[in-house]
Amino acid sequence: MNKKEILILSIVIFLSVIFWLIADIYHAATEEKIKEKLSLPEIRKYEIDSQILKFLEEKT
C-alpha cells in the first residue's frame, strides 16, 4: 500500500466512526427515557382483629 491508499483508508475509517457516534447520539436523544410510568403503591389502613390475637396467645 502506498501513502495515498493509507490516507484514503484512514479517512474512510474516521468518517465511519464519526457517523457511528452521531447515529448513536441521535438514537439516545430520540428514544423514550421511561418506557412505563411507575405507579406508587397504595397505602392501606389495616385493622387488627383482637380475637385472632387472643386465639394465638392462647395457642402458645
C-alpha positions in Angstrom: 0.0 0.0 0.0 1.3 3.4 -0.8 0.7 6.6 1.2 -2.3 7.7 -0.8 -4.2 4.4 -0.1 -3.4 4.5 3.6 -4.7 8.1 3.7 -8.0 7.2 1.9 -8.4 4.2 4.2 -7.8 6.3 7.3 -10.3 9.0 6.2 -12.9 6.3 5.5 -12.4 4.8 8.9 -12.5 8.2 10.6 -15.8 9.2 8.8 -17.3 5.8 9.7 -16.5 6.3 13.4 -17.9 9.9 13.3 -21.1 8.7 11.6 -21.5 5.9 14.1 -21.1 8.4 17.0 -23.7 10.7 15.5 -26.1 7.9 14.9 -25.7 6.7 18.5 -26.2 10.1 20.0 -29.3 10.7 17.8 -30.7 7.3 18.9 -30.1 8.1 22.6 -31.8 11.5 22.2 -34.9 10.3 20.5 -35.7 7.1 22.4 -38.2 7.2 25.3 -36.5 7.8 28.6 -39.0 5.8 30.7 -40.9 3.1 28.9 -43.6 2.6 31.6 -44.7 5.1 34.2 -44.4 3.6 37.6 -47.2 3.9 40.0 -46.7 4.3 43.7 -48.1 1.6 45.9 -51.3 2.4 47.7 -51.2 2.8 51.5 -54.0 0.9 53.1 -55.3 1.0 56.6 -55.5 -2.4 58.2 -57.4 -3.1 61.4 -56.1 -5.5 63.9 -58.5 -8.2 64.9 -58.2 -8.7 68.7 -59.9 -12.1 68.6 -57.2 -13.6 66.4 -54.5 -12.2 68.6 -56.2 -13.7 71.7 -56.5 -17.0 69.9 -52.9 -17.0 69.0 -51.9 -16.0 72.5 -53.8 -18.9 74.0 -52.3 -21.3 71.5 -48.7 -20.5 72.5 
